[in-house]
Amino acid sequence: MKNILFNLLLCCAFALSTQIANAQTVTDEAAVKSFWKEVWQAYETGDINKVLPYYTDQAQEIGPDGRMLTGKAQLRENWEGFMKMLDAKPAFTSSEPNIRFITPDVVLITSDTQADIKMGGQQVGGKTKDSVLLHKIKGRWYVEFDSMTPVMEMPAPPTSSN
């Protein structure tokens, strides 16, 4: 009888802790989505001064051209150089982000993005798969890493005939 009562109490404690953890995750996920919406709105302005406060000082980025950038100075330099080459301010659309907590203070965000970017009269933007690593520091989220992988249309694999 003691074992049954102990196991019952243990199961109840586990169920309660799981419910509390899930409630916290929902709250945390909403905070991450809100933060990401702010970052996205900053990007849409085309003003790097509005974007950089969301990044850590040593944040890294792999751009669609494959270059690795480290730190706010390189991110700024790259953005400003990029903007000078464009015919007009780029326009971006993004899917709802997928959020995966690695730890309570580290989050991976993935999404699909469509970029309308024109350079020299040609469309150079397109579809990308984006990944962003967020880090919560002193109660505030920051971008530690981001990467945009261009989506390249591939031919369908051949079907086998039976």
C-alpha positions as CSV (number, residue, x, y, z in Angstrom):
1,M,0.0,0.0,0.0
2,K,2.9,2.4,0.8
3,N,4.4,1.8,-2.6
4,I,1.1,2.5,-4.4
5,L,0.6,5.7,-2.4
6,F,4.2,6.8,-3.0
7,N,3.9,6.1,-6.8
8,L,0.6,8.0,-7.0
9,L,2.1,11.0,-5.2
10,L,5.2,10.8,-7.5
11,C,3.0,10.7,-10.6
12,C,0.9,13.7,-9.4
13,A,4.1,15.7,-8.7
14,F,5.4,14.9,-12.2
15,A,2.1,15.9,-13.8
16,L,2.0,19.2,-11.9
17,S,5.6,20.0,-12.8
18,T,5.0,19.2,-16.5
19,Q,1.9,21.4,-16.5
20,I,3.9,24.3,-14.9
21,A,6.7,23.8,-17.4
22,N,4.3,23.9,-20.4
23,A,2.6,27.0,-19.1
24,Q,6.0,28.7,-18.8
25,T,6.9,27.6,-22.3
26,V,3.7,29.2,-23.7
27,T,4.6,32.4,-22.0
28,D,8.2,32.3,-23.1
29,E,7.2,31.4,-26.7
30,A,4.8,34.5,-26.8
31,A,7.7,36.7,-25.5
32,V,10.0,35.3,-28.2
33,K,7.4,35.9,-30.9
34,S,6.9,39.4,-29.7
35,F,10.6,40.1,-29.7
36,W,11.0,38.6,-33.2
37,K,8.2,40.8,-34.5
38,E,10.0,43.9,-33.2
39,V,13.3,42.7,-34.9
40,W,11.4,42.1,-38.1
41,Q,9.8,45.6,-38.0
42,A,13.2,47.1,-37.5
43,Y,14.5,45.2,-40.6
44,E,11.5,46.5,-42.6
45,T,12.6,50.1,-42.0
46,G,15.8,49.5,-43.8
47,D,17.6,51.4,-41.1
48,I,20.5,49.5,-39.6
49,N,20.5,51.8,-36.6
50,K,17.1,50.3,-35.7
51,V,18.3,46.7,-36.3
52,L,21.6,46.5,-34.4
53,P,20.3,47.1,-30.9
54,Y,18.7,43.7,-31.1
55,Y,22.1,42.0,-31.7
56,T,24.8,41.1,-29.3
57,D,28.2,42.9,-29.7
58,Q,29.7,39.7,-31.1
59,A,26.7,38.4,-33.1
60,Q,27.5,36.4,-36.2
61,E,25.7,36.2,-39.5
62,I,26.1,34.1,-42.6
63,G,24.5,36.0,-45.5
64,P,23.0,34.5,-48.6
65,D,26.3,35.1,-50.3
66,G,28.0,32.8,-47.8
67,R,30.1,35.4,-46.1
68,M,30.6,35.1,-42.3
69,L,30.3,38.4,-40.4
70,T,31.2,38.8,-36.8
71,G,30.3,41.8,-34.6
72,K,28.1,44.8,-35.0
73,A,30.8,46.8,-36.9
74,Q,30.9,44.1,-39.7
75,L,27.1,43.8,-39.7
76,R,26.8,47.5,-40.1
77,E,29.4,47.8,-42.8
78,N,27.9,44.9,-44.8
79,W,24.4,46.3,-44.5
80,E,25.4,49.8,-45.5
81,G,27.4,48.5,-48.5
82,F,24.5,46.3,-49.5
83,M,22.0,49.1,-49.4
84,K,24.2,51.3,-51.6
85,M,24.1,48.7,-54.4
86,L,20.3,48.4,-54.5
87,D,17.9,50.2,-56.8
88,A,15.4,50.7,-54.0
89,K,14.8,49.6,-50.4
90,P,14.3,45.8,-50.2
91,A,10.9,44.4,-49.2
92,F,10.7,41.2,-47.1
93,T,7.8,38.9,-46.2
94,S,8.2,36.1,-43.6
95,S,6.2,33.1,-42.5
96,E,5.2,32.6,-38.9
97,P,8.4,31.7,-37.1
98,N,9.0,28.2,-35.7
99,I,10.4,28.4,-32.2
100,R,12.4,25.7,-30.5
101,F,13.8,26.3,-27.0
102,I,17.3,24.8,-26.6
103,T,17.4,26.0,-23.0
104,P,15.3,28.5,-21.2
105,D,17.7,31.2,-22.3
106,V,18.6,30.0,-25.8
107,V,16.1,29.7,-28.7
108,L,16.3,28.6,-32.3
109,I,13.9,30.4,-34.7
110,T,13.4,29.2,-38.3
111,S,11.2,30.7,-40.9
112,D,10.6,31.1,-44.7
113,T,11.3,34.5,-46.2
114,Q,10.7,36.0,-49.5
115,A,12.9,39.0,-50.5
116,D,12.1,41.5,-53.2
117,I,15.6,42.9,-53.9
118,K,16.5,44.7,-57.1
119,M,20.1,45.4,-58.1
120,G,21.0,46.9,-61.5
121,G,17.4,46.4,-62.7
122,Q,17.6,42.6,-61.9
123,Q,15.7,40.7,-59.2
124,V,18.4,39.2,-56.9
125,G,16.1,38.4,-54.0
126,G,14.0,35.4,-53.6
127,K,13.1,32.6,-51.2
128,T,15.3,31.8,-48.2
129,K,15.2,29.5,-45.2
130,D,16.2,31.5,-42.2
131,S,17.6,30.4,-38.9
132,V,18.2,32.7,-35.9
133,L,19.7,31.9,-32.5
134,L,18.5,34.1,-29.7
135,H,20.1,34.4,-26.3
136,K,18.4,35.9,-23.2
137,I,20.8,38.1,-21.3
138,K,19.8,39.8,-18.1
139,G,16.1,39.2,-19.0
140,R,16.3,40.5,-22.5
141,W,16.5,38.6,-25.8
142,Y,19.3,39.3,-28.3
143,V,20.2,37.8,-31.7
144,E,23.5,35.9,-31.4
145,F,23.5,34.3,-34.9
146,D,21.5,34.5,-38.1
147,S,21.7,32.8,-41.4
148,M,19.8,33.0,-44.7
149,T,20.0,30.0,-47.0
150,P,18.7,30.7,-50.5
151,V,16.1,28.1,-51.7
152,M,17.2,26.7,-55.1
153,E,14.6,24.9,-57.2
154,M,15.8,21.4,-57.9
155,P,14.4,19.1,-60.6
156,A,12.1,16.3,-59.3
157,P,13.8,13.0,-58.9
158,P,13.0,10.4,-61.6
159,T,10.2,8.1,-60.8
160,S,10.7,4.4,-61.2
161,S,8.4,2.5,-63.5
162,N,7.2,-0.9,-62.4
